[in-house]
Amino acid sequence: MSGVWMGVLVWAVVMVVVYLLWLGSDLAKADEREHWDDE
């Protein structure tokens, strides 16, 4: 049973990391657009 929980925990962590990376890149693109608009 502990093996199943470890699998679920690892999957959850991977999903969070991927989401944060995607969110970070999306915010970075938005910031670039704002900077271009300011200029």
Secondary structure as GFF3:
##gff-version 3
##sequence-region A 1 39
A	DSSP	alpha_helix	2	38	.	.	.	ID=ss1
###
